[in-house]
Amino acid sequence: MGSSSFWDVAKGWAGFGRTPADDLADLARGVALSMVAFAYGPGPRRVTVSLAAPREVEALIGPGPHRVYRSDRPATTGGDFVLVQGTDATGADWQLGVPRVDVPVFRQALATMWPRPERRRPS
């Protein structure tokens, strides 16, 4: 998922490439996926993060659960990246440049790592 090599692109042209739906299905089955992204701080830096490793994600964007409140602006890193913005469990803001095609997978990975309890009405 994320960035593609020449061979990934060639497989896609031939009809054998991966799709975001493939990644979502793998994530649901518990397959460990990695994603290339850009972390922002003093400046953007390229990172690879395992979406099956909560500690890696926490080291990048803070402790979970995370709230994503925006994922629709182009990232300043160029290419086909989107700036995903949110807050961590402490209320600290974070932002991450995520490949546009991987945004749904990234959001689902966050929800899978830190499931939110169902809201119930007080009885």
C-alpha positions as CSV (number, residue, x, y, z in Angstrom):
1,M,0.0,0.0,0.0
2,G,1.2,3.6,-0.4
3,S,4.1,4.2,-2.7
4,S,4.5,1.9,-5.7
5,S,7.6,0.5,-7.4
6,F,7.8,0.1,-11.2
7,W,6.8,-3.5,-10.8
8,D,3.7,-2.6,-8.7
9,V,2.6,-0.1,-11.4
10,A,3.3,-2.7,-14.2
11,K,1.1,-5.3,-12.3
12,G,-1.6,-2.7,-12.0
13,W,-1.5,-2.0,-15.7
14,A,-1.8,-5.7,-16.4
15,G,-4.8,-6.0,-14.0
16,F,-2.9,-7.7,-11.2
17,G,-2.4,-4.7,-8.9
18,R,-3.7,-4.2,-5.4
19,T,-6.7,-2.0,-4.7
20,P,-7.7,-0.2,-1.6
21,A,-10.5,-2.8,-1.3
22,D,-7.8,-5.5,-1.2
23,D,-6.0,-3.6,1.6
24,L,-9.3,-3.2,3.6
25,A,-10.0,-6.9,3.3
26,D,-6.5,-7.8,4.4
27,L,-6.8,-5.5,7.4
28,A,-10.1,-7.1,8.4
29,R,-8.4,-10.5,8.2
30,G,-5.6,-9.3,10.5
31,V,-2.9,-9.1,7.8
32,A,-0.1,-6.7,8.8
33,L,0.1,-3.8,6.4
34,S,2.7,-1.0,6.2
35,M,2.1,2.4,4.8
36,V,4.5,5.1,3.6
37,A,3.5,8.5,5.0
38,F,5.0,12.0,5.8
39,A,5.1,13.0,9.4
40,Y,5.1,16.7,10.1
41,G,7.0,18.4,12.9
42,P,9.9,20.7,12.3
43,G,9.5,19.7,8.6
44,P,8.0,16.8,6.7
45,R,9.9,13.5,6.9
46,R,9.1,10.3,5.1
47,V,8.2,7.4,7.4
48,T,7.0,3.8,7.0
49,V,4.6,2.7,9.7
50,S,3.1,-0.7,10.3
51,L,-0.7,-0.4,10.6
52,A,-0.7,-3.6,12.7
53,A,1.7,-2.1,15.4
54,P,-0.1,0.3,17.7
55,R,3.2,1.3,19.3
56,E,4.6,2.5,15.9
57,V,1.4,4.5,15.3
58,E,1.5,6.0,18.8
59,A,5.2,6.9,18.3
60,L,4.2,8.8,15.2
61,I,0.9,10.5,16.2
62,G,0.5,10.1,19.9
63,P,-1.5,7.7,22.1
64,G,-4.8,6.3,20.9
65,P,-7.7,6.3,20.4
66,H,-7.3,8.9,17.7
67,R,-9.9,11.2,16.3
68,V,-9.6,12.2,12.6
69,Y,-11.3,15.5,11.9
70,R,-10.0,16.3,8.4
71,S,-8.6,14.3,5.5
72,D,-9.4,16.3,2.4
73,R,-6.5,18.8,1.8
74,P,-3.5,18.1,-0.4
75,A,-0.3,17.5,1.6
76,T,2.6,19.9,1.1
77,T,4.9,17.0,0.3
78,G,3.7,16.8,-3.3
79,G,2.6,13.7,-5.1
80,D,-0.8,12.2,-4.4
81,F,-0.8,12.6,-0.6
82,V,-3.6,14.0,1.5
83,L,-3.1,15.8,4.8
84,V,-4.9,13.8,7.5
85,Q,-5.4,15.8,10.7
86,G,-6.6,14.7,14.1
87,T,-6.1,14.6,17.8
88,D,-4.8,11.8,20.1
89,A,-6.1,10.6,23.4
90,T,-4.5,13.5,25.2
91,G,-6.1,16.1,22.9
92,A,-2.8,16.9,21.2
93,D,-3.2,17.7,17.5
94,W,-1.3,15.6,14.8
95,Q,-1.1,15.6,11.1
96,L,0.2,13.0,8.7
97,G,0.6,13.0,4.9
98,V,-1.1,9.8,3.7
99,P,-1.3,8.5,0.1
100,R,-4.8,9.5,-1.1
101,V,-5.7,5.9,-1.9
102,D,-4.7,4.7,1.6
103,V,-6.8,7.2,3.6
104,P,-9.8,4.8,4.1
105,V,-7.3,2.0,5.1
106,F,-5.5,4.3,7.5
107,R,-8.8,5.4,9.2
108,Q,-9.9,1.8,9.4
109,A,-6.6,0.8,10.9
110,L,-7.0,3.4,13.7
111,A,-10.5,2.2,14.4
112,T,-9.3,-1.4,14.5
113,M,-6.4,-0.7,16.9
114,W,-8.5,1.4,19.3
115,P,-12.1,0.4,19.0
116,R,-14.4,2.9,20.6
117,P,-17.0,1.5,23.0
118,E,-20.5,1.7,21.8
119,R,-22.3,4.8,23.1
120,R,-25.2,3.8,25.3
121,R,-28.0,5.8,26.7
122,P,-28.1,6.0,30.4
123,S,-30.9,3.8,31.8
